[in-house]
């Protein structure tokens, strides 16, 4: 889990540094300004996703410390080892995740 956290933090730092370096360039004309603005928004959006994933990973690490890791937030049953092997920071079992997805899609 710490390995995943380290990777995410490194990616976010690199994207932030790249975005910051990109901002220091001179704008040649309006078209370049528009492209740079779009690029900044894209990088920032990616950063937000990574920060969200980092938050989830840190919550999972906290659960490890509390002895609550691998327990579904909804049904409070153990999450299968197979699921945790694929998504070690998951907080829902497959059955509860399906229910959540159905609610969110209106099915």
PEKALIN-V628894 format. One record per backbone hydrogen bond with DSSP energy under -0.5 kcal/mol. NH is the residue of the N-H (numbers start at 1). CO is the residue of the C=O. E is the energy in kcal/mol with one decimal. If there is no record, write none. Layout:
# PEKALIN-V628894
nh: [NH;NH]
co: [CO;CO]
e: [E;E]
This chain:
# PEKALIN-V628894
nh: [5;6;7;8;9;10;11;12;13;14;15;16;17;18;19;20;21;22;23;24;24;25;28;33;34;35;36;37;38;39;40;41;42;43;44;45;46;47;48;49;50;51;52;53;54;55;56;57;58;59;60;61;62;63;64;65;66;67;67;68;69;71;72;73;76;79;84;85;86;87;90;97;98;99;100;101;102;103;104;105;106;107]
co: [1;2;3;4;5;6;7;8;9;10;11;12;13;14;15;16;17;18;19;20;21;22;26;29;30;31;32;33;34;35;36;37;38;39;40;41;42;43;44;45;46;47;48;49;50;51;52;53;54;55;56;57;58;59;60;61;62;63;64;63;63;68;77;91;72;70;80;81;82;83;87;93;94;95;96;97;98;99;100;101;102;102]
e: [-2.3;-2.7;-2.2;-2.5;-2.7;-2.2;-2.3;-2.7;-2.5;-2.2;-2.5;-2.7;-2.6;-2.6;-2.6;-2.7;-2.7;-2.1;-1.6;-0.8;-0.8;-1.0;-0.6;-2.1;-2.2;-2.2;-2.7;-2.4;-2.4;-2.6;-2.5;-2.2;-2.4;-2.7;-2.7;-2.4;-2.2;-2.3;-2.2;-1.9;-2.3;-2.7;-2.3;-2.4;-2.6;-2.3;-1.9;-2.5;-2.8;-2.0;-2.0;-2.3;-2.2;-2.1;-1.9;-2.0;-1.7;-0.9;-0.9;-2.7;-1.0;-1.2;-3.0;-2.7;-1.0;-3.6;-2.2;-2.0;-1.4;-3.2;-1.9;-2.3;-2.2;-1.7;-2.4;-2.7;-2.2;-2.2;-2.4;-1.8;-1.1;-1.6]
